Amino acid sequence: MKTLLRIVTIGEEEVRSFAGQRLDVFLAAILQRSRNQVQSLLKQGLVHLQPAAAKAQASYRLRAGDSVTVEPSPIAPVEAEPSGEAIPIDIIYEDDALIAVNKQPGLVVHPAVGHWSGTLVNALIHHCGAQLAGRGGQERLGIVHRLDKDTSGLMLIAKTDEVHERLGQAFARREVKKIYRALCWGVFRRASGECKGAIGRHPVHRKKMTVPKNQERGRTAWTDYRVLKQGKLGAEVECLLHTGRTHQIRVHLSHLGHPILGDTLYGRRAPINDFYPARQMLHAARIEIAHPLTGKLLRLEAPLPSDYLTAQTLLLTG
């Protein structure tokens, strides 16, 4: 989004012809911005309405007699395109079409606000040079799907735009089998089961997702689980994703009453003996997918990281 360099004022006459339209829709058209960008300006308090009694919020309906003023947004430093960095990555599989990596916990997938360097994309640029698909934009070179910063495990990276598109279609059509392993609190009443609760944004805590009581307020989500080993304090489970919603496994296991060990967003910070997990104990363990060019079935597995193995021993034998 280009930074506004001057105050923009839209007078009564121009506004009058848009009477009844939502403020965010109106500004998106006038300023040639996306609605998300306009809503960001509104949240920053950079949009003002006259008469002053009217509250400048996205859903406000314009009225005859209104005028709108938009202040310049703060000028932020323009970040350069991501560059290669010699960050170690664990490559599980690689050919001319794609790479499968075992992402270490704590590694951010792609550059974004607060993490303009030190990401998986920076590591991939160093490893591959220019041979990465560009369809996701410079910040997301080759990235088809993602894992949370503190979730470890398998990710597929496209080397060409054709492969990026084919992998994206395979994920969208649910043709990719994704198996996760997680360490959870509590004793499961059943050895296996499923959760089909829709997932939506939490109405109060906007960084969280939730299973809403009104399922129409969320998007369809489906997770199967199987208990691999049950201990006195908790269990290790294997989860099969049928959909790919934000934080899906973390939300569903918490909804079932078994939050993931170390997940302070959906659970609690609690130790096993004197060991405090530094992250949620969730690992993308296995992916099965038809190769996007040859059609050959790829079965890829990522070994469990050391912090997971430590927590696994303590949880299941404690």
N, C-alpha and C positions, 0 to 999 in steps of 0.2 A: 504494500500500500504506500503510495507516495505521500509524504508528509505535507499537510496543508501549510503554506507559507504565509498566508494572510487571513484576516477575518473574512468570512463569507456571510453576506446578509441577503436573505431572500424576502422581498417586500410583500406587502398585502396583496397587490394586484396579481403577482405571480402565484402566490399561495392560494388565492381565491378559486382558481380553476381546478385546484386539487382538493377542495373541501371534501371531507369524508374519508380521505385516504389516510392510512397509517403513517405516522411520522417517519419510521425507519424505512418504509418503502419509498416514500417521497424523497428523502435525503439520499438514498442509494441511487435513485435515478438522477437527481440534480448534481450530486458530487461524483457520480460514476464510480461508486464504491460498492462492495458487496454488503448485504444486510448485516453480516457478522462484523464487518469493519465499522459500519455506522453504529451498531449497538455498542461497540467498544468506545466510540466517541461519546455516546450518551452516558455510559457508565462512568466515564472520566469527568462528567460534568461540563463538557465542552460545547454542548448544545443548549441554547436559550430561546425561550418563546416569549413573545409579547402578544397579548397582555401577560404580565408576570405571574398572574394567578394560575395560568395553565402550567401543568407539570410536564417537563420535557422527558417523556419516556417512550419507548419503542411503540407501544400500543396506542399512544394518544392519536385521536382522530382530528385531523386539521379542520379548522372552522374559518369561515369568512371573517376577515379582520385580523387574523393571526399574521405574524411575521416571525421569521426564524433566523437566528444568528449562530454561526459555528466558529468557534475559536480555533486558532492553529493548534494542532496537536504537538506535544513536546517533540523536539527533534532528537531522534535516537541515532546512535552511530550505525552506519550502514556496514553490515558484516560482509566480508569478502566471501567468495565461494569457498566451500570447504576444501582443505588441502590434505594431502596424505600425512599420516602420523604413524610412527613405528610402534603401534600398540599390538601386543601379542594377541593373536586369535587362534582358536582351536578349530582347524578345518577338518570336517568329518568326510566331506566328499567334494570333488571339484572336477569339472570338465569344461569344454568350450562354451557351454550354455549357461551353467549355473554353479553356485557354490552353496554348500551346506555348512554352517558353522555352529559350534557349541558355544553360545554366548555366555560369558562369565557373569555372575551376579555383580550388580553395581555399574555395569556398562550401559550407558544411554545409547539407544539405537541410532538416532540421527540428530544433527544439530538443530537446536531450538533455543528460545530465550532461556538464558541461564546455563546453557551447555553448547556453546558455539564450537567447541573443540573437544577432543578426547572421547569421541563417539565411535560406534561401530563403523559408521560411514567413513570416518577419517582413516580407520584401520584398513578398510576395504580399498580405499583409493590408493593407499601406500602399497597394498598387496597386488592390486590389479592394474594400477595405472589408469589409462583411459577406458579400459574394457569393463564398463559397468553400464547397465541400462539407464537412460536418462528420463524415462517417462514420468518418474515421480518428482522431477525437479532436482535442482542441484543439491538441495539439502537431503534428498532421499534417494540418492543414486542407487539403483539396484534393489531397493527395499520393496518387497511385495506385501509382507505382513510384519507385525512387530510383536515384541515382548515388552512387558513393563521393565523398567530399569533393574529392579531387584528380583526379577524372575530369570532363571537360568535356562539354558537348553537350546534346542534346535531352531534355526532360522534358515529359510531359503532365500538366496540372493540371485537376482537375474543379471546376466552379463550383457544381454541384448534387449532391445525394445520388443522384439518379437516374443522372446521368452518371457519377458515381464508381462506382456499381455496374456499369454497363454496360462501362465501361473496364476495371474489374477482371476482369470475365468474359472480355473479349476477350484480356487478357493471360493469364489462366488457360487459355483454350482455344487459346492460341498462334496467335491471329489477327492479331497485330501483327508486322510485319516490322521488325526492328531491325538496322541496319547501323552498325558501328563502324569507325573507322580507328585503327591503332596503329603505332608505330615500334618495331621489335624488333631485338635484337642477332642477328648471325650470318647465314650464307648458307643460304637454304632450298634443299633438294634438289629440291623439286617446286614448280611454279607455283601449285598449289592442292591442297587436301586437307580433311580433317575430323578432328576429335577427338571421340570419343564416350566418353571416360573419365568414369566416375561421379566426383562430387566430394563429399568429406566433410571433417569437422573433422580437422586434423592431430593425431596422437596425443600429440605433445609440445608443440608451439607452438600454444597454443589460439587465438591471434589469426589463425592461418593456416588456409587450406583446402588440400586436397591431393587428388590422384588416388590412392586407396588400391589396394594390390595386390589385396586382396579387394574386388571391386566391390560386394558386398552391403553393405559398410560405408559406402557413399556413396549419393547420389541421382543418378539418370540425368541426364547433361548432354551436350549436343551443340552443337558449334561448327564451322561451316564457315569456311575461310579462303581468301583469294586474294591472291597477291603482286601489288601494284600497281607497285612498283619495287624492284629489288634493287641494293644498293650493295656496296662492298667490306667495310664494317663491319657493315652491317645492312640491313634492308628495311622498307618500308612495306606493311602488309597491310590488307585489308578483311575484316572478320569479320561473319558472319551468325549471330545467336543463334537457336537453335531452342528452347532452354530458358533459364531465368533464374536460375541458381544464384549464390550469393554469390561475388564475385570470379571469375566463370566464365572470362572471356577471359584474365585475368591468370594464372589457374591453368593453363589449357589451353596457352597459348603457352609458359609456363615448362616445362610437362611435355614439350612438343615440342622443348625445347632452345633456345627463342628468347624469353627473358624480355623484357618491355617495357622500353624505355629509361626510366630514372629510377625503376623500381619496385624499391625496396630491400627490400620484403617478400618478393617472389618472385624477385628477381634480385640485382643487385649495384650498388653506387654506383660508377660509372665515368664519366669525362668523355669528351667528344668534343673533341679539342684541349684548350682550357681551359674549355669550357662544361660545367657540371654541371647537368643538368635538376633542377628543384626538385620535380618530381612525376612520376608515371607518365604517359607520352605516349599516352594513350588518350582517344578522343573519340567520343561518340555522334553520328554524322554525319547519319543519316537514319532517319526513321520513316514507315512506310506503314500506314494503318489506316482502316477504314470509320468515318465520323463516327458517334458513338454515337446521334445523334438522326435525322439525315437519311439515313444509309447511304452518303453520297457519299465516294469514296475521297480521303483526304488524303495527299499526298506532301509531307513536310516535311523541309527540310534546314537544318543549322546550319553556318555557316562555321567554318573552323579558327581557333583562337586564335593569337595572335602567338607565344607561347612554343613551340607545336607547330610552327609554320612555321619558326622559327629552328632547332629541333632537326632538323626534316626536311631542311633544306638541309645542315646539317653532317653528318648521318648518311649521306645518300645521295651526297654529293659528296666526303666525306672519304677 
